[in-house]
Amino acid sequence: MTVHRADVAIVGAGLMGSCAAWQLASRGLSVAVLEAYEVGHDHGSSHGRSRSFRRAYADPLYAAMTGLALEQWQRLQDESGTHLLTGTGGIDHGPDYDVETLSSLMAAHGVPNELLSAREAGTRWPGMRFETDAIFHACAGVFDPESTIVAATSLAAAAGATILPTTRVIDANMMPTGDVALHSAGGDQIIAQFAVLTTGAWLPDFSSAVAEFAGNSEPVLPPLTIRQQQTFHFALRPGEHALPTFVHKNGRQMYGMPSGTDVAVPAMKVGCFHDGDVTTTEVRDQHITDEQRQSVVEYVRDWMPALDPTPLAESSGLITMTPDGDFILDRNGPLVVAATCSGHGAKFAPLIGSMIADLVTGAAQPTPRFQLDRGASAH
Ligand SMILES: Cc1cc2nc3c(=O)[nH]c(=O)nc-3n(C[C@H](O)[C@H](O)[C@H](O)COP(=O)(O)OP(=O)(O)OC[C@H]3O[C@@H](n4cnc5c(N)ncnc54)[C@H](O)[C@@H]3O)c2cc1C
């Protein structure tokens, strides 16, 4: 049995764990990262080559966080020397938006934006179809989550962090010393002053441990729903120009962004938020049904004339939902729990890493809406 010691042990090296490792190691703490699979695997939520960065939030908490996240993206790019975030601009449209209110809220958070009629939007982006007013903000973009994980873990390793792939943690206990003891499936032990759970959809596996650290015999994790989310890549037709990142709310929520290097030709990734099957990490199968595929193909055919509606590639990932849609980011004694739930957390990853580091070092208190015991009154 090997015994590793560190100031902080991070369980899970997806976007959140890798960014936490970078932020903690850069503050001079010794860090060990334990990842059940190879770093960069495709079983969780952070694989693929494109995620959207958007600032079109009506909720002031998340709107403010997008600005802070942008600063941390810049820092991660500067320190790693890696270009991660590419500006594309972002469009929000559809009858389920109150674009005027959203525009004012974004402006109040310092996000310049333009309101366009359907006709103006259609003239500007003839590769998309509009039936309602649209809102455009130029500072939206797209980033590559796999390169982000590489950049963050490389910086962490350069600052002395130990990255332990194929190390599945099966147990977390408080030791009499107040340290945390983690045990791996391979029989290793990791002893740390603090442990951070960034296990994404696997967080329910640690329900008992989270309760134990909270000094509670009852579960303290909110009930989490895990869904498989599928996305499809569609080539731009010859002569068509790249399109912005977009969200279209018309009874359901469609979204899309440039595909990045997921496919070899200029393309857009398109998906339907919330149409994935409820699953668990044990039984999920990454199977995409004909019905799910056809629904997105028909959307592209109807709304995106710039795209060839035959999918070039498709992918499935896990989305973890809390009942209220808010993230989990809390600390009980030496245990920090961080889950960016509800399918929109990637854009915040470098900021979440910083917020995790603040909780570990005591530089900040948990955000009330992200606390485990927030209850119904937190909103
Ligand atoms: C298809 C899809 C599209 C998305 N699009 C966007 C978008 O455009 N914009 C946006 O902002 N967000 C988006 N999101 C959300 C975003 O990608 C997630 O919020 C983010 O990836 C979550 O990262 P994570 O590190 O929490 O989870 P994960 O990436 O799943 O990482 C958790 C890690 O923990 C490891 N682990 C679990 N259990 C153990 C254990 N016992 N021992 C050791 N390791 C363990 C896992 O192997 C995994 O590597 C999307 C999500 C999906 C699925």
Ligand as a Chemical Component Dictionary entry (heavy atoms), coordinates in Angstrom:
data_LIG
# 
_chem_comp.id                   LIG 
_chem_comp.type                 NON-POLYMER 
_chem_comp.pdbx_formal_charge   0 
_chem_comp.three_letter_code    LIG 
# 
loop_
_chem_comp_atom.comp_id 
_chem_comp_atom.atom_id 
_chem_comp_atom.alt_atom_id 
_chem_comp_atom.type_symbol 
_chem_comp_atom.charge 
_chem_comp_atom.model_Cartn_x 
_chem_comp_atom.model_Cartn_y 
_chem_comp_atom.model_Cartn_z 
_chem_comp_atom.pdbx_ordinal 
LIG C1  C1  C 0 -23.056 17.539 -23.503 1  
LIG C2  C2  C 0 -22.786 18.652 -22.547 2  
LIG C3  C3  C 0 -22.696 19.946 -23.020 3  
LIG C4  C4  C 0 -22.435 20.993 -22.132 4  
LIG N1  N1  N 0 -22.333 22.251 -22.634 5  
LIG C5  C5  C 0 -21.984 23.266 -21.812 6  
LIG C6  C6  C 0 -21.742 24.550 -22.355 7  
LIG O1  O1  O 0 -21.825 24.758 -23.575 8  
LIG N2  N2  N 0 -21.387 25.546 -21.502 9  
LIG C7  C7  C 0 -21.261 25.341 -20.160 10 
LIG O2  O2  O 0 -20.956 26.298 -19.436 11 
LIG N3  N3  N 0 -21.458 24.103 -19.615 12 
LIG C8  C8  C 0 -21.802 23.071 -20.413 13 
LIG N4  N4  N 0 -21.972 21.813 -19.903 14 
LIG C9  C9  C 0 -21.765 21.573 -18.463 15 
LIG C10 C10 C 0 -20.305 21.324 -18.122 16 
LIG O3  O3  O 0 -19.652 20.620 -19.135 17 
LIG C11 C11 C 0 -20.203 20.637 -16.765 18 
LIG O4  O4  O 0 -20.752 21.521 -15.783 19 
LIG C12 C12 C 0 -18.764 20.330 -16.385 20 
LIG O5  O5  O 0 -18.106 19.602 -17.387 21 
LIG C13 C13 C 0 -18.744 19.534 -15.076 22 
LIG O6  O6  O 0 -17.405 19.223 -14.766 23 
LIG P1  P1  P 0 -17.046 18.357 -13.489 24 
LIG O7  O7  O 0 -15.584 18.438 -13.325 25 
LIG O8  O8  O 0 -17.910 18.766 -12.341 26 
LIG O9  O9  O 0 -17.542 16.871 -13.843 27 
LIG P2  P2  P 0 -16.781 15.730 -14.682 28 
LIG O10 O10 O 0 -16.157 16.280 -15.883 29 
LIG O11 O11 O 0 -17.737 14.604 -14.872 30 
LIG O12 O12 O 0 -15.618 15.293 -13.721 31 
LIG C14 C14 C 0 -15.828 14.471 -12.593 32 
LIG C15 C15 C 0 -14.624 13.579 -12.496 33 
LIG O13 O13 O 0 -14.637 12.873 -11.259 34 
LIG C16 C16 C 0 -14.117 11.587 -11.505 35 
LIG N5  N5  N 0 -14.551 10.699 -10.428 36 
LIG C17 C17 C 0 -15.820 10.361 -10.114 37 
LIG N6  N6  N 0 -15.837 9.520  -9.059  38 
LIG C18 C18 C 0 -14.551 9.332  -8.706  39 
LIG C19 C19 C 0 -13.925 8.555  -7.682  40 
LIG N7  N7  N 0 -14.643 7.799  -6.837  41 
LIG N8  N8  N 0 -12.570 8.574  -7.587  42 
LIG C20 C20 C 0 -11.830 9.342  -8.447  43 
LIG N9  N9  N 0 -12.384 10.085 -9.446  44 
LIG C21 C21 C 0 -13.723 10.082 -9.565  45 
LIG C22 C22 C 0 -14.722 11.218 -12.851 46 
LIG O14 O14 O 0 -14.033 10.144 -13.459 47 
LIG C23 C23 C 0 -14.605 12.526 -13.596 48 
LIG O15 O15 O 0 -13.392 12.616 -14.304 49 
LIG C24 C24 C 0 -22.256 20.736 -20.759 50 
LIG C25 C25 C 0 -22.352 19.425 -20.280 51 
LIG C26 C26 C 0 -22.603 18.390 -21.159 52 
LIG C27 C27 C 0 -22.665 16.985 -20.632 53 
# 
loop_
_chem_comp_bond.comp_id 
_chem_comp_bond.atom_id_1 
_chem_comp_bond.atom_id_2 
_chem_comp_bond.value_order 
_chem_comp_bond.pdbx_ordinal 
LIG C1  C2  SING 1  
LIG C2  C3  SING 2  
LIG C2  C26 DOUB 3  
LIG C3  C4  DOUB 4  
LIG C4  N1  SING 5  
LIG C4  C24 SING 6  
LIG N1  C5  DOUB 7  
LIG C5  C6  SING 8  
LIG C5  C8  SING 9  
LIG C6  O1  DOUB 10 
LIG C6  N2  SING 11 
LIG N2  C7  SING 12 
LIG C7  O2  DOUB 13 
LIG C7  N3  SING 14 
LIG N3  C8  DOUB 15 
LIG C8  N4  SING 16 
LIG N4  C9  SING 17 
LIG N4  C24 SING 18 
LIG C9  C10 SING 19 
LIG C10 O3  SING 20 
LIG C10 C11 SING 21 
LIG C11 O4  SING 22 
LIG C11 C12 SING 23 
LIG C12 O5  SING 24 
LIG C12 C13 SING 25 
LIG C13 O6  SING 26 
LIG O6  P1  SING 27 
LIG P1  O7  DOUB 28 
LIG P1  O8  SING 29 
LIG P1  O9  SING 30 
LIG O9  P2  SING 31 
LIG P2  O10 DOUB 32 
LIG P2  O11 SING 33 
LIG P2  O12 SING 34 
LIG O12 C14 SING 35 
LIG C14 C15 SING 36 
LIG C15 O13 SING 37 
LIG C15 C23 SING 38 
LIG O13 C16 SING 39 
LIG C16 N5  SING 40 
LIG C16 C22 SING 41 
LIG N5  C17 SING 42 
LIG N5  C21 SING 43 
LIG C17 N6  DOUB 44 
LIG N6  C18 SING 45 
LIG C18 C19 SING 46 
LIG C18 C21 DOUB 47 
LIG C19 N7  SING 48 
LIG C19 N8  DOUB 49 
LIG N8  C20 SING 50 
LIG C20 N9  DOUB 51 
LIG N9  C21 SING 52 
LIG C22 O14 SING 53 
LIG C22 C23 SING 54 
LIG C23 O15 SING 55 
LIG C24 C25 DOUB 56 
LIG C25 C26 SING 57 
LIG C26 C27 SING 58 
# 
